[in-house]
Amino acid sequence: LKPAQDQRPPDAELAFGTRLRNHDQASFLCAVPDNDDKRDPVAKDTLKAAFAAAYLAATIEVYDGCNHGWTVRGSQVYNEVGAERAWAELLALYKQNLA
């Protein structure tokens, strides 16, 4: 969602929130793998703030014990319990918002 580095406005988070406002009927699920959260623990808070500033419904959740790519069957980091949980949450989001 971010433009190229040299094209970013001074306040990239504000620009992100402004773009999100154009989708005011949308709901979002951000499933964050544990290892990504450990590498950048502030990122989820930045996302939460951007969604809140845009008055958008969003679930931002860290999946403990899951590594980046955990939902892809056959990958080295596949985590069946975490993947099933993520898919269940995504399907619930679809059911709620696409019905």
C-alpha positions in Angstrom: 0.0 0.0 0.0 3.0 2.3 0.2 4.3 4.2 -2.8 8.0 3.9 -3.8 10.4 5.4 -1.2 11.1 8.6 -3.1 7.4 9.2 -3.7 6.3 8.8 0.0 4.6 11.8 1.5 6.3 13.1 4.8 3.5 11.4 6.8 3.2 8.0 5.2 0.9 6.7 7.9 -1.5 9.6 7.3 -1.5 8.9 3.6 -2.2 5.2 4.3 -5.2 6.2 6.5 -6.5 8.6 3.9 -6.5 5.9 1.2 -8.3 3.6 3.6 -11.1 6.1 4.1 -12.0 5.6 0.5 -13.1 2.1 1.5 -15.4 3.0 4.4 -17.5 -0.1 4.1 -14.6 -2.5 4.3 -13.4 -4.6 7.2 -9.9 -5.9 7.5 -8.0 -8.8 9.0 -4.3 -8.5 9.5 -2.9 -11.9 10.6 0.6 -11.2 11.8 3.1 -14.0 12.2 4.9 -14.2 15.5 8.4 -13.9 13.9 7.4 -10.7 12.0 6.0 -9.2 15.2 9.2 -9.9 17.0 11.2 -8.3 14.2 9.1 -5.1 14.2 6.8 -5.1 17.3 5.6 -1.5 16.6 4.1 -2.3 13.2 0.9 -3.8 14.5 0.3 -0.6 16.6 0.9 1.6 13.6 -1.6 -0.5 11.6 -4.2 -0.2 14.5 -3.7 3.5 14.7 -4.1 3.9 10.9 -7.3 1.9 10.8 -8.7 3.8 13.9 -7.8 7.1 12.3 -9.7 6.1 9.2 -12.7 4.8 11.3 -12.4 1.4 9.8 -13.1 -2.0 11.4 -9.9 -4.0 11.6 -8.6 -7.0 13.5 -4.9 -7.0 13.8 -3.7 -10.1 15.6 -0.4 -11.8 16.2 -0.4 -15.5 15.7 1.9 -16.9 18.4 4.2 -19.7 17.3 3.6 -19.0 13.6 6.3 -17.9 11.2 5.9 -15.9 8.0 4.2 -18.1 5.4 2.5 -20.3 8.0 -0.8 -20.7 6.2 0.7 -22.2 3.0 0.4 -26.0 3.1 3.6 -27.7 2.2 5.8 -24.8 3.2 8.6 -25.4 5.7 6.9 -23.1 8.2 3.3 -24.4 7.7 1.5 -24.4 11.0 -1.8 -26.3 10.7 -3.4 -25.0 13.9 -2.5 -21.4 13.1 -3.5 -21.8 9.5 -6.9 -23.2 10.3 -7.5 -20.4 12.8 -6.5 -17.8 10.3 -8.7 -19.3 7.6 -11.6 -19.5 10.0 -11.3 -15.9 10.9 -11.0 -14.9 7.3 -14.1 -16.9 6.4 -16.0 -15.3 9.3 -15.0 -11.9 8.0 -16.2 -12.8 4.5 -19.5 -14.1 5.9 -20.1 -11.0 8.0 -19.3 -8.5 5.3 -20.3 -10.2 2.0 -23.7 -11.6 3.1 
